[in-house]
Amino acid sequence: MSTALAEKNVSLTHTTDFLPLEGTDYVEFYVGNAKQAAHYYMSAFGFQALAYAGPETGCKEFASYAVRQNKLTFVLTTPLHPNNAMADHVYLHGDGVKVLALRVPDARSAWEETTRRGATSYQEPQVKTDAFGEAVISGIRTYGDTVHLFIERKNYQGAFLPGYRPWSNPYFAPNSTGLLYVDHCVGNVGWNQMNPWVKFYEEVMGFKNILSFDDEDISTEYSALMSKVMSSGNGFVKFPINEPAVGKKKSQVEEYLDFYRGEGVQHVALATDNIVETVRDLQSRGVEFLKVPTTYYDDLLDRVGPIDEDLEPLKELGILIDRDNEGYLLQLFSKPVEDRPTLFFEIIQRKGAKSFGKGNFKALFEAIEREQALRGNL
């Protein structure tokens, strides 16, 4: 090995935080009808109108609506014409997550560091400007058709990004449901693909595998899966990665892969600081959640120890509780929000816990299997 190559390898090995992430900037969905999808997330989840791009702003290929709630931003984008990559994405996958956008202090450096380590480029660094300043955007490809965009907005003061104009609806301004930010995003990958993508996040993005679950941890009588949780160095961004495991019947990951027609984002976990109020509000707006048998609560406090919350509202709403060495968490999972049984949401409140609800896996997966059985997909 040459001295120069050896020095390069040493530098790659020992560089600390070469990809400093400031958090999730936004999640972008490619959908069949962005206007209606934006209305759904506003009316059902409590987002507020933020920004718009489309023919009126000079964009002739797609329409895009950005909605926001606290530090949580969703972008709903639809193609205006057939026979292009965006239209093909919607046709193949149905409505689903295309972009997990990550905020960075330097989008050029983020692209250079990740592509140098083996990432496939999605978008070379581009500077976009308008009257509110400039933003730098770059991107790389990850599992399936999912991409990470790196967003540098330190010199931008606009509502969202250049190319979008402020958007509001004077007749419709729903109240917040208390959702705060993205806690984590979970990806489903194919058979024997979890470890290659774990390696990708380790080597390309400098993430660490902080938790691993095998088919003994995540299994029922009928199905199983495996999962590894990847975390950025500062812990601001977490991406659990699931793959199927052998079971008597089809697992939820297999069902997802069948209907999504490939790998992609399975669910987005949304943080709240009062899960009882948030879930009650979401239910009143029509969001449907999975239910576990009431027997789950019979010995709950023996399993998780004392909690601050009254148990009866948690039981009424079907909220799950689990504890780790740092504290406990409360969580609840929606039913799929698309006609295809693909994307769903998790509502999570952390009371010190840094884990992902291992103690709830069996009850949760049995609830998912009941829904699969109703669809004839178990």
N, C-alpha and C positions, 0 to 999 in steps of 0.2 A: 504494500500500500504506500502511495506517495506521501511525503510529509504534508503537502497541502491538503490532500484528501483526509488524512488522519486528523489534522487540525480542524477541518470542517466537521467531521463526525463528532469530535470532542465538543465543539461549540454547540452542535445540535443537542447533544446529550445533556449539557450542563446549563444551557440557557434557561433562566428562570422567568416564568410568566411572559413568554414571547408573544402570547395572545391574550392580553388583559381585556377581559370582557366586563362591561359595565351593567349587563343584564339583557333581558329580552326587550328589544325595541318595539317589535310588533309581530303579529302572526297574520300571514296573508293566505286567504282561501281563494282558490279558483272555483267559481260557482256558475250555475246556469243562468241565474238572474240576480245580479248584484244589488239592484235596487230593492228587490223583495227580501233578499238575504240580510241586507243592512237593517231593514225594518224589523225583521225577526229578532236580531240581536239587540236592537234597541227596545222593542216591546217586551220580549221575553227575558232578557238578561240585564236590562237597565243601562245599556250603553247610550252615549250622547253623540249626536251628529258632530263630525269634526272637519272633514275635508273631502273634496271630490275632484276627480279627473275624468275627462271624457271629451266628446266632440266639442263641447262648449269651451273647453280649455285648450283646444288644439290637438287633442289625442283622438285619432281616427280609428284606432284598432281595438280599443277596449274602453269600458267604463269601470270606474273604481271608486268605492266609497270607504272612507276611513271613519271608524267610530271609536270612542274612547270612554273609559271609566277608570278614574284614578290613574294608576300607572299602567293600565291594561289597554292596549290598542289592537283592534282587529281591522284588517283591510279585506274588503269583499270585492273581487274583481271578476268581470265577465267579458268574454270576447264578443266583438260586434260582428264578426265575420267567421265563416267556416274555413277549414283547410289551413290551419296554422297551429303552432305548438300549444297555445292556450286552449283553443277549441278541442284539440285532440286530447288534452289532459282531462277536460271535463267529460268528454265522450267516453274515455277509457275508465276513469276513476269515479265519475260522479263528482258531487261537490266534495272538496277535500283540501287539506293544507298543502300549499305549494312552498311557501317561504317561512322559515323560522329566522327572523331578522335579529341580529345581535348588535348591540350598541358597543362601539369601540372608540378609543381615543384617536386611532390612526387607521383608516380603512385601507390605505396603500400598504402599510406594513403588514396588516392582517392578511391581505391577499398574497403578498410576497412570501411571508413566512409559511403559510399553509400550502401554497402551491409548490414551494421549494421542498416541502416535506412529503409531497406526493398527491395532494388534492388535485382534482380535475377542476379547472376554472369554469365558472358559470358566467362571470362578468368581470372583466378587467376594471380596475379603478376608474370611475367616471366622476367628474365634478359637475354637479347640477346647481344652477343658480337661478334666483329670481330676486324680487325687490327686498326680500327678507334675509338675503345672504347666500351662503353656499353650503352644500352638503356633499360629502364624498361617499360613493357607494361602490362596493365590490362584492364578489360572491363566489362560492364554491359549491360543487355538487356533493350530495351525501346519498343515503340509501334511497332506492327507488327513484322517483322523480322529484324528491324533496331537495331543496337547496337552502344554504345559509347565506344570507346577505349580511355584509358588514357595513354598518351605518355609522358614519362620522358626522355629527351634527353640531360640533362645538362652535362653528361659525354660522349657524343658522338659527334664526329667531322666528320662523314662520310656524303656522299651526301644525303642519305635518312635514311635508317635503316639497321641494321645488317640482313644479308640474301639476300640483294640486292647488286648488283654491279653497278658502274657507267655505264650509257648508253648514247650514243650519235649517231647521224646519220650525217656523214660528208656531205651527199648530200642534206640534208633537215634541215634547221634551220630557221623556219619562224619568222618573226618579231612579237614583242609583239603587242597586240591590246589595251594595256593600262589597262587591268584588274589587280586589286591590291590585293584583299583579299576577304574572305567570309564575307559579311555583315550580313546575317542571312539565316537560313534554315527552310523551312516550311514543317510541317508534316500534312498529312491528316489521320484522324482517323474516326472510324465508328460512327453510330448513338448513341448519349448519352455517347460518350467516351471522349469528350473534357475535361470535368471537372475532371474525374478520372486521366487523364494524366497531367492536370494542378497541381493536388494534388501531383502526383508523382514528378514532377519537383520542387515543393515547399518543400516537406518533405524529399525527397531522395537526391536532389542535391542543395537545398538551393536557388533556383531561386525565382524571384518575378514576379507576374503578373503585367506588367507595362501598358498594354493596353488591352481593351476588345471591341469586335465588335459583336453586335447581328444581327438577321436577318433583322432588320430595317436598319442597317448601310450597310449591304452587301446583296443587293437584287436587282432584276430587276422585270419586269412584270412576268417572268416565273420561276425564281429559286432564291434560297437564301442559305446562309451558315452562320455559326458563327465562330468566331476566337478569341483566346486569345494569347497575346504575352508574352512569358516567357523570362526573362533575368537573366543572372548570376549576382552575387552581384556587380562585377566590371563593368558590362555592355559589356564585351568583347565578349560574346556569347549570341545570341538571337535565340529563337526557337518559332515562331508562330505556333499554333496548330489549325487546322480547323476541323469542323465537319459539316455534311449536316444539312440543315433546310428544313422544309416543304415548297414546292412551287408547282406551277401548273405543272412544268415539271422537268426533271432530272437536278440536279445541276452539276457543274464541279467536285465537290468532289465525288458525286455518280458515275459519269463517271470514275473518277480515281479509286475508290475502285473496280468497276466492272472489269476494264481492268488490274489493278495491282493485282487483286485477293487478296485484303487485304489492311491493313494500311501501309503507308510508306511515304518517302520524296517526296513531290509534286514538290517543286522547290528550287533551290539554288540561292540566290541573290549575285551577284558579283559586287564589288565596283569599280568605276573608278573616276578619277578626271577631266575627259573631256568626257562626255557621247556622245556629237555630234561626235567627232573624233572616239571614240570607236565603236559606232553603225554603222557609215559609213564603218569603216574597217570590222566589222563583216558581214555586208550586202554584201560587195564586195567579201567576202569569202564564201558566200552562206547561212549564217544564216538567217532564216526567222523569222519575228516578227509580232505580232498582230497589226492591224491597227484600229484606232478609226475614226469616221466620222470627216471631217474637221470642222464641226460646233462646235466641242469641243473647238476650238481655238477662236471662235468668241468673247466670253466674258471672255477669260482666265485671262487676266491681271486685269479685274475687280474683279475676284474671288480670285486670289492669290497675287495681288499687284505687285510692280515692281520686275523685275528679271535682272540679269546681262547679260543674253544671248539674242541674237537676236532671235525673235520669228519665223522667216521664216524657218531656218534650223530645229527647233524643230517641226514645222508643217509638213515640208517635210518628216521628219523621223518618225513622229507619236509619239514623246516623250511626256510623260505625266508630269505634274507639280502639286505639292501640297505644301501647307504651313502649318506650325504649329507655336507655340509660340516661337520656337527657330530659325526658319529660313524656308527654303524651300528645296525641293528635286525634282530631275528629275529621271524618271524611264521609263523603257520599258521592255516588256515581250516577250520572244521568243515563237514561236509555239512549240509544243512538239518535242523533238529531237529523239524520238524513234518512231517506227511504231505504237506501242500502244499509245493512247493519255494519257500518264502518265507524265513523267518527263519533265520539261521545266526550263528555266533560266530567271532570272530578272537581268537587268543591271541597276544599281542605282548610282546616284551621289548625295551626301548630301551637301547642302550649309547651314549647321547649323541645319537643321531639324533632329529630333530624332524619328519621327513618321514613318508610313508605307503607306502613300498615301490614307488616308480615302476618300478624296475628289475625287479620281479617280476611286473608286470602281465601281460605276454604269457604267461608260464608259468602263472600263476594262472588266467587267463581260458581258456586252452586246457584246463586241468583242469576248470573249470566246464562248458565246452562238452561235454566227454566225458560228464559226468553228465547234462547236458541231452539229449544224444543218446540215452542209455539210457532217459530218460523219454519220448522222442519229441517233445520240445519245442524242438529246435534249428531 
